[in-house]
Amino acid sequence: DLSGAIFQKSVLNGAKFTKTQLANANFSKAEGITNEEIIAAEAFLCNTTMPDGTVKTVNCKNANLSNQDLSNQDLTNVPFDQANLTNTNLKTAKGINLESLIKQGAILCNTILPDGEKISKNCAPVDSN
């Protein structure tokens, strides 16, 4: 799991990311690897900044997207199975809705939905000790 890893301006010749969780990872201006190589590796790309600076969101299964801004993104056909969307902004995101997120078991706690509504559906219990 390399979620949130910073590869910005790194030299990644020969690096392999096969089926690796790369949610919120940043490959901006990385050398020795291309967008196509990362995509071909079937990595879990979710709010991932690619070497060319574009942001890809293709598969968010099991991704920790806490405190992330996914507003205005096209999330059509992106799976969010068991994704943690605590404090995540989905305002005006396209192709996603509350019913779909619930069905996929996403954690929705203080999450801003595409219509701007804030929801806290399945927050973790607060430890009172």
N, C-alpha and C positions, 0 to 999 in steps of 0.2 A: 504494500500500500504506500504510494507516494503522493497521497493527497496533500495539496498545499505546497509541494516541493517547488523550490525556485531554481530553475535551470537557465535563467535569463543570462544571456551572453556566455554560456558555458560551451565548451567543446565536447561534443557527444559522439564522435566518430565511433561507429560500431555498437553503440548502445542499443539494447533491445528492451522494449516495453510491452512484450506480449501479454495480453489480458491483464495488464496492471491498472489498478485504480489510480487515476490521474485527476480526480476532481480538484478544481481550483489550482492546479499546477500551472507554472508559468515557464514556457519555453521561448519567450520573446527574444529574438535575435540570437538564438542558440545556433551554433555552427556544427556541421557534420551530421545533421539530421533534418529531414523535411517533413512537412505536414503529411504528405502521402505515406511516409514510412511509419509515422505514429498511427495514422488511421488504419493502415494495413495490418498493424500489430494487434488489432482488435482490442486496444486499450479502452478502458472506461473513461470516456471524455465527457466531462461535465463542468461547464464553466472553465474550460481549459484554454489558456492562451497559447496559441500555436507559434512555431518559429517565425511565421510571417506577420505575427501580431493580431491575427483574427482570433475570435473566441469561438470555440466549438462546444456544443452541447448535444451529444448523441446518445449517451447512455448514463443515467444517473442512479442505477441500481446500487443500493447500499452506500451511497455517497453521503458524506457529512457536509451539508451545505449550510450549516449554522452561520448566521450573520452575513450571508452573501446577498448580493444584489443581482437578481435575474430578471429585473424589470425590462420590459420591451423586447425580450428574447422570443424567438419562435421556438416553442417547445413541443410542437406537433410530433406525435409518435415517439417522444422521448420517455423511456420507462423510468419511474421513480420508486420502484419496489423497495420498501424499507428505508428510503432516504430520510435523512434528518433535515427537516426544513425549519428548525427552530430559529426564530428571528430572521427568517428569509423574506426578501421582498420579491414578490412575483407580480407586482402591480403592472398592468397592461401587457403581461406576457400572453402570447398567443398559443392556442392549441392545447390548453390545459385547464382543468376545472376541479372544483372541490370533490365532486363525486369520484372522479378518476383517481385523485390523490388518496382518498380514503380507501378505495378498493385496492390500491397498491400497497397499503399499509405504511404510507409515509407518516413521519412524525410531524404534526402540525401544532406548533406551540408559538404563539405570538407571531404567526405567519401572516403576511399581507398577501391576500389573494388577488388574482387579476382584476377583479372589480373594485379593488381598494379596501374590501372588508378585511378586518383583522380577525383571525381565528386562533383559539387555543383549545384544540380538541383532545389531544392525547399527550399532555405534558408529563414529564417524569415527576413523580412525587418528590416533594421537598423533604429533605432529611431534617427532622426536628431535634436531633441530638446536638 
